[in-house]
Every structure is written in C-alpha cells, then in structure tokens.
Amino acid sequence: MSDMRNNPTPPLHPSIVALVSLAAGIAAKHPAMGLCQLQRLRSLGVSEDHINTVVDIARHIRDEAAQKLDTAFDEQSVAAPVVEAGGACCTPTASGQACC
C-alpha cells in the first residue's frame, strides 16, 4: 500500500465507487437496496450490461454465503449439545439482555 503523504493515489472514479457500493449493499442485504447507486451509475453513463453483471455477482456472493451458513448450521444442529433445563444456549448481550 502506498504512503498517501509521499505518493498520493488519485481517488477512485465515481463509477467505481458506485459499483462497489451497489455490490456491497446487495451482498450485505442492505435495506436501501442500492437504488441511489443505480441512479448514479446511470447518470454517469455506466452501461446496463455492466450494472447487471455487478448485480449478478453480488447476488451470487450473497446467496452463496447464505447457503454456506445454512449448511454449517445444519451440520452443527445435528450434533448440537443437549442443554439442560434452566441452561442457556447463548450468552447475554453486554447490557445483560437475553438473546434466546
């Protein structure tokens, strides 16, 4: 990584920032769904094919991650330890709130 003080790197083009933001929002299931990025990308002249490719990749990453989490859960749930009556299956939050 370059030292910004000695060799400043030019900022990313706004279209790259919007594409990254769109993909991250989709992959993270962000409630805004990247709609403002879509508008920005279109106003910057990014082709619908490029936008659709980014959306496809982000959805694939999101879905693959969910599938892997589901598989890991399924594997762990088969061998889950038995929790005795009155026992807890999780620890409370930092403020003491029960999570299960």
Secondary structure, 3 states (H helix, E strand, C coil): CCCCCCCCCCCCCHHHHHHHHHHHHHHCCCCCCCHHHHHHHHHCCCCHHHHHHHHHHHHHHHHHHHHHHHHHHHHHHHCCCCCCCCCCCCCCCCCCCCCC
